[in-house]
Amino acid sequence: MTMTKRLTAEFLGTFWLVLGGCGSAVLAANFVGDGNPLGIGFVGVALAFGLTVLTGAYAFGHISGAHFNPAVSIGLWAGGRFSGKDLVPYIVAQVLGGIFAAFILLQIAQGDPDFMIDGSKAGAFASNGFGALSPGGYSMAAAFLCEVVLTAVFLVMIMGSTHGRAPAGFAPIAIGLTLTLIHLISIPVTNTSVNPARSTAVAVFAGSGALGQLWLFWVAPILGALIGGIAYKWLGNDK
């Protein structure tokens, strides 16, 4: 595939991940109809993120590898599965795809006359955070550890399920379910990032609070991805 097609696939896949995952959090998580709570809650949002990766991987995996996440690209590079010369273009495409999705989501959300973004509240516009901006009030240290460990696990599962000796055709299912489980664990802690592009996309519109904490959702996932990628390179290197 040409680089243009690969980058377009990464743009579209990350767009879908942010629109589907963050869109479910913004539009459907706490929806109330006719006075009754009908929202999908944490479980629904977790499934939405998992389903976007699952469906996106089947649609775009054969074109770009379906990273949709700067940390995944970096982790795959560390694990010997991805070329370093393609890192920057992939990351740029992923971040731009995510921001475009967040922009579209904002236009949809503003169709509700009562919609507003309160940047002082945890999870504003599906943003990630720690301390006062953590859904459960978790500390910066807890948030950092959570993001590092879960991203490392995510990379191990990605590399394991796409290994040449793994069952063929099932990797997107394993990866999507892993991301679902990651969200079930960590939504209360950080609102779940494990993806710097996803965090950046909504932080751009969520206000100074989310932007001020965005550094953690780049540093921790990338560190975790490096750990996971290097660990699996050793673990799975039995040709």
C-alpha positions as CSV (number, residue, x, y, z in Angstrom):
1,M,0.0,0.0,0.0
2,T,1.2,3.5,-0.7
3,M,2.0,5.8,2.3
4,T,-0.9,8.1,1.4
5,K,-3.4,5.2,1.6
6,R,-1.9,4.0,4.9
7,L,-2.1,7.4,6.5
8,T,-5.6,7.9,5.2
9,A,-6.5,4.6,6.9
10,E,-5.0,5.7,10.1
11,F,-6.8,9.0,9.9
12,L,-10.1,7.3,9.3
13,G,-9.6,4.6,11.9
14,T,-8.7,7.1,14.6
15,F,-11.6,9.2,13.6
16,W,-13.9,6.3,14.1
17,L,-12.4,5.4,17.4
18,V,-12.8,8.9,18.8
19,L,-16.3,9.4,17.3
20,G,-17.6,6.1,18.4
21,G,-15.9,5.9,21.8
22,C,-16.0,9.5,23.0
23,G,-19.3,10.0,21.2
24,S,-20.9,7.3,23.3
25,A,-19.5,8.9,26.4
26,V,-20.7,12.4,25.5
27,L,-24.1,11.6,23.9
28,A,-25.2,8.3,25.4
29,A,-23.5,7.5,28.7
30,N,-25.9,9.5,30.9
31,F,-28.9,10.0,28.6
32,V,-32.3,10.4,30.3
33,G,-35.5,10.0,28.3
34,D,-39.0,10.7,29.6
35,G,-37.6,11.2,33.1
36,N,-36.0,7.7,33.2
37,P,-32.3,6.9,32.9
38,L,-31.6,5.2,29.6
39,G,-27.9,5.8,29.3
40,I,-25.4,3.2,28.5
41,G,-23.1,3.9,31.4
42,F,-19.5,2.7,31.9
43,V,-20.1,-0.7,30.4
44,G,-21.6,0.8,27.3
45,V,-18.8,3.2,26.8
46,A,-16.2,0.5,27.3
47,L,-18.0,-1.7,24.7
48,A,-18.1,1.3,22.3
49,F,-14.4,1.8,22.5
50,G,-13.7,-1.9,22.0
51,L,-16.1,-2.1,19.1
52,T,-14.6,0.8,17.3
53,V,-11.2,-0.9,17.4
54,L,-12.6,-4.3,16.4
55,T,-14.5,-3.0,13.4
56,G,-11.7,-0.5,12.4
57,A,-9.1,-3.3,12.5
58,Y,-11.1,-5.5,10.2
59,A,-11.8,-2.5,7.8
60,F,-8.3,-1.0,7.8
61,G,-5.9,-3.6,9.2
62,H,-4.8,-4.8,5.8
63,I,-4.1,-1.3,4.7
64,S,-2.2,0.3,7.6
65,G,-2.0,-2.2,10.4
66,A,-4.8,-0.5,12.2
67,H,-2.8,1.3,14.9
68,F,-5.1,4.2,15.5
69,N,-3.0,5.2,18.5
70,P,0.5,6.8,18.7
71,A,1.4,4.6,21.7
72,V,0.6,1.5,19.7
73,S,2.8,2.7,16.8
74,I,5.6,3.4,19.2
75,G,5.2,0.1,21.0
76,L,5.2,-1.8,17.7
77,W,8.3,0.0,16.7
78,A,10.0,-1.0,20.0
79,G,8.8,-4.5,19.5
80,G,10.4,-4.7,16.0
81,R,7.1,-4.8,14.2
82,F,7.0,-1.3,12.7
83,S,9.5,1.0,10.9
84,G,10.8,4.0,12.8
85,K,10.7,6.1,9.6
86,D,6.9,5.8,9.6
87,L,6.3,6.9,13.2
88,V,5.9,10.6,12.8
89,P,3.6,10.4,9.7
90,Y,1.4,7.8,11.5
91,I,1.2,9.9,14.7
92,V,0.3,13.0,12.8
93,A,-2.4,11.2,10.9
94,Q,-3.8,9.7,14.1
95,V,-3.9,13.0,16.0
96,L,-5.5,14.8,13.1
97,G,-8.1,12.1,12.7
98,G,-9.0,12.2,16.4
99,I,-9.3,16.0,16.4
100,F,-11.5,16.0,13.4
101,A,-13.8,13.4,15.1
102,A,-13.9,15.5,18.2
103,F,-14.9,18.5,16.1
104,I,-17.7,16.6,14.5
105,L,-18.8,15.3,17.8
106,L,-19.0,18.8,19.2
107,Q,-21.2,20.0,16.3
108,I,-23.6,17.1,17.0
109,A,-23.6,17.7,20.8
110,Q,-24.3,21.4,20.3
111,G,-27.6,20.4,18.6
112,D,-28.9,19.9,22.2
113,P,-29.6,23.4,23.5
114,D,-28.7,22.4,27.0
115,F,-25.3,21.0,26.1
116,M,-22.3,22.7,27.6
117,I,-18.7,21.8,28.4
118,D,-17.7,22.5,32.0
119,G,-13.9,22.2,31.9
120,S,-13.8,22.2,35.7
121,K,-15.6,18.8,35.9
122,A,-14.1,15.4,35.6
123,G,-14.6,13.8,32.2
124,A,-15.7,17.1,30.5
125,F,-16.3,16.2,26.8
126,A,-15.0,12.7,27.5
127,S,-11.6,14.2,28.5
128,N,-9.0,12.4,30.6
129,G,-7.7,13.6,33.9
130,F,-6.3,13.0,37.4
131,G,-6.9,14.6,40.8
132,A,-10.0,16.8,40.6
133,L,-10.4,15.8,36.9
134,S,-10.4,12.1,37.6
135,P,-13.9,10.6,37.6
136,G,-13.1,8.9,40.9
137,G,-10.7,11.6,42.3
138,Y,-7.6,9.4,41.8
139,S,-4.2,10.9,42.3
140,M,-1.7,11.7,39.6
141,A,0.5,8.8,40.7
142,A,-2.4,6.4,40.5
143,A,-3.4,7.7,37.1
144,F,0.2,7.5,35.8
145,L,0.6,3.9,37.0
146,C,-2.7,2.8,35.7
147,E,-2.0,4.2,32.2
148,V,1.5,2.7,32.0
149,V,0.4,-0.8,33.1
150,L,-2.7,-1.0,31.0
151,T,-1.0,0.3,27.9
152,A,1.8,-2.2,28.4
153,V,-0.8,-5.0,28.7
154,F,-2.5,-3.6,25.6
155,L,0.7,-3.9,23.5
156,V,1.4,-7.4,24.7
157,M,-2.1,-8.5,23.7
158,I,-1.8,-6.7,20.3
159,M,1.6,-8.3,19.6
160,G,0.5,-11.7,20.8
161,S,-2.7,-11.8,18.9
162,T,-1.0,-10.7,15.7
163,H,2.0,-13.1,16.0
164,G,2.6,-15.3,13.1
165,R,1.7,-18.4,15.1
166,A,-1.5,-17.0,16.6
167,P,-4.9,-18.1,15.2
168,A,-5.4,-16.2,11.9
169,G,-8.3,-13.8,11.6
170,F,-9.1,-13.4,15.3
171,A,-6.7,-10.6,16.3
172,P,-9.3,-7.7,16.0
173,I,-11.6,-9.6,18.3
174,A,-8.9,-10.1,20.9
175,I,-7.7,-6.5,20.6
176,G,-11.2,-5.0,20.8
177,L,-12.1,-7.1,23.9
178,T,-8.8,-6.1,25.5
179,L,-9.6,-2.4,25.0
180,T,-13.1,-3.0,26.4
181,L,-11.6,-4.6,29.6
182,I,-9.1,-1.8,29.9
183,H,-11.9,0.7,29.9
184,L,-13.9,-1.3,32.5
185,I,-10.9,-1.1,34.8
186,S,-9.8,2.4,34.3
187,I,-12.8,4.7,33.4
188,P,-13.1,5.6,37.2
189,V,-9.4,6.4,37.4
190,T,-8.5,8.5,34.3
191,N,-11.6,8.2,32.1
192,T,-9.3,5.8,30.2
193,S,-6.7,7.0,27.7
194,V,-4.1,4.5,26.7
195,N,-4.1,6.5,23.5
196,P,-2.5,10.0,23.2
197,A,-4.5,10.8,20.0
198,R,-7.8,10.1,21.7
199,S,-6.8,12.3,24.7
200,T,-5.5,15.1,22.6
201,A,-8.6,15.1,20.4
202,V,-11.1,15.9,23.1
203,A,-8.7,18.0,25.3
204,V,-8.5,20.6,22.5
205,F,-12.2,21.3,23.1
206,A,-12.5,20.5,26.8
207,G,-10.6,23.5,28.1
208,S,-7.5,24.4,29.9
209,G,-7.9,21.8,32.7
210,A,-7.7,18.9,30.3
211,L,-5.0,20.5,28.2
212,G,-2.9,21.2,31.4
213,Q,-3.0,17.5,32.3
214,L,-2.6,16.2,28.7
215,W,1.1,15.6,29.2
216,L,0.4,12.5,31.4
217,F,-1.7,11.0,28.7
218,W,1.2,11.2,26.3
219,V,4.0,10.2,28.6
220,A,2.4,7.3,30.5
221,P,0.9,5.5,27.5
222,I,4.1,5.8,25.5
223,L,6.2,4.5,28.4
224,G,3.8,1.6,28.8
225,A,3.9,0.9,25.1
226,L,7.6,0.8,25.1
227,I,7.6,-1.6,28.1
228,G,5.0,-3.8,26.5
229,G,6.6,-3.8,23.0
230,I,10.1,-4.7,24.3
231,A,8.7,-7.3,26.7
232,Y,6.8,-9.1,23.9
233,K,9.7,-8.9,21.5
234,W,11.6,-11.0,24.0
235,L,8.7,-13.2,25.0
236,G,7.5,-14.1,21.5
237,N,10.9,-14.3,19.8
238,D,10.8,-18.1,19.2
239,K,10.4,-18.4,15.5
